[in-house]
Amino acid sequence: MTAKVTKSLSIIPKPACSSDRLDLMGTGTLNIDNHQQLQLTTQYCMSVSDGSTVFSSAKTSRQ
């Protein structure tokens, strides 16, 4: 079995009212074969004003 992995990273801009907040979102796809695929989405948020940091792993799916 040969698997192909693709990934991406995005910086999501926020409105001016929350300019101190940094959001990063990453996605990854593992193509197992022509009929099976595993997808992973993660998100990382950080706010400078209150020092809070939130990390969430959103979903995995198999198609």
N, C-alpha and C positions, 0 to 999 in steps of 0.2 A: 504494500500500500504506500502510495506517495501522497503527501499532503502539501498544499500550497498555502502559505500564510500571507495575508495582507493586513496592513494596519494604517491608521491615520491619527493625527492629533490636531485639534482645533482650539483656538482661543476665541471664546464667545464674548463679544463686546456687550457691555451693559449700558443702560441709559445714564445720562450725566448725574442723576441723583444718587447713583451707587457707583461712582467712578473709582472708589477705593476697593472695590470687590474684583477679585480675579477668579474667573471660571475657566477651567480646562476640561475638555471632553475628549476622550479617546475611544476609538472603536477598533476592533480586530475581527478578522474573519479567517477561519480555518476551513479550507475546502478539502474534505476528506476524500470524496470521489465525485463523479458527475451528478449524484443524487443526494449527497449528504454535505451539509455545511453547518459549522458551529460559529455563532456570532457572539461577541462580548462587547458591552458598552460600559465604560466607567466615567465618573465625573468627579472632579476635585474643585472645591470652592474655598476661597480664603478672603476674609474681610480684614482690611488693615485697621479700620476705625475701632472695632471692638475686639480684635485679636482672635476672632473665632475661625476655626477651620473645620470644614465638613468634607468627608470623603464618602462617596457612595458608589457601589458597584451595582449598576442598574439591571442588566438582564443578560441572560444567555439563552440562545435558542438553537434548536437543531432542525434543519429543513431537509 
